[in-house]
Amino acid sequence: MSTCSGRAMAQPHTSSPSSEVRRIELGTRPARSPSEIFVRPGGTTVLLFDRALAPDAVTLEGRERFHRVVLAADTLVLLPSDKLKDGTRLRLTLRYEDGSAPREASFLLVVAPGQFDAQVEVVSVSPSVRDERTETAQLEGELLRLREENARLRAEQGPTGLTGLFATGLLDEQGLLGVKLGQYHPRPQSILSRGTRAHVFRSTSRVAVALLLASAGGHPPWTASQATLTDAMGRRSRELRVWQARPLTADDTDVLLILETEAGPLELHEAYTLELRDGKDSRAIIIGPVRFPRM
């Protein structure tokens, strides 16, 4: 007798006889037990499949107890006789014509008082469909987790804006000290023009350089990826965190670039040279001298 090679995922069955169409989904892995289909003597049960069935590929236990077992291309009609009694359980197995997974569909035909399936749709769920469902559920779960994490971080972060700066001690009564640097003098072959402007700032625990980049033209889009402060002896004093509003193109005149690092009130009081590099070009853009204000 044939065994089932399709994993059945049937919806819970209701006990009342109904004209509603029942749906059974089959996977590709073997099921622990076949899905139950409820039949009754004298009642016609129609099974509708989404794939063609192989001719003469029906294995029905106790077939002599059925008036009719009619197989069409994708339909099986069952008409049990009065020989079926309450509590009867018969195995039904069908084989698909195309040979793809699942190759067979297996069910248990059950006779139980007050339970009857007049029409059943049997659907083969492909691995790709199951994977898409699983991936969608995973993405929805990850999105929910990220939303919860974002809410938690916002709650822990406390106040933002100037209130947050004061609350975290980044600002005191002196506020944020800022100084405009002198006019930028580009070196030969620099991608920046003389229109580039720069300001330096200091708070209680940080320093920053804010530049409005102006392009000299004739270069591909450029984005800073590394910024270094070098002292008068050529020694690297500090790496700065880089944030750039957008890539600098050949026609740009005002692209904001912010460079920042931690520094206490007694740190970084010399004159420094600022070196900027992108992730592709090893040539540095040199800006200087850079002097941060004192608090």
Salt bridges, closest charged atoms under 4 A:
GLU25 OE2 - ARG23 NE 3.39
GLU25 OE1 - ARG133 NH1 3.42
GLU36 OE2 - ARG89 NH2 2.78
ASP98 OD1 - ARG51 NH2 2.58
ASP117 OD1 - HIS13 NE2 2.57
ASP117 OD2 - ARG22 NH1 2.91
GLU142 OE2 - ARG145 NH2 2.67
GLU149 OE2 - ARG152 NH2 2.41
GLU156 OE2 - ARG152 NH1 2.54
ASP231 OD2 - ARG235 NE 3.00
GLU239 OE2 - ARG236 NH1 3.50
ASP252 OD1 - ARG246 NH2 3.20
ASP254 OD1 - ARG197 NH2 2.41
GLU260 OE2 - ARG206 NH1 3.25
GLU260 OE1 - ARG241 NH2 2.94
GLU262 OE2 - ARG206 NH2 3.87
GLU267 OE2 - ARG238 NH2 3.40
ASP281 OD2 - ARG283 NH2 3.01
